[in-house]
Amino acid sequence: MDKAKGRMKEAAGSLTGDKDTKAKGRSDQRRGNMKEKKGNLKDLLK
């Protein structure tokens, strides 16, 4: 969910030229990647 939200924010920031929104979008994408990796690690440890 965070990855998709981040992609949308980054695209909106790019279209409007808003560097702040674009950076927040990248941050959301990173958060989504970390959550995904954390979930994968939990699955491996089961």
Secondary structure as UniProt FT lines:
FT   HELIX           2..16
FT   HELIX           19..45
//
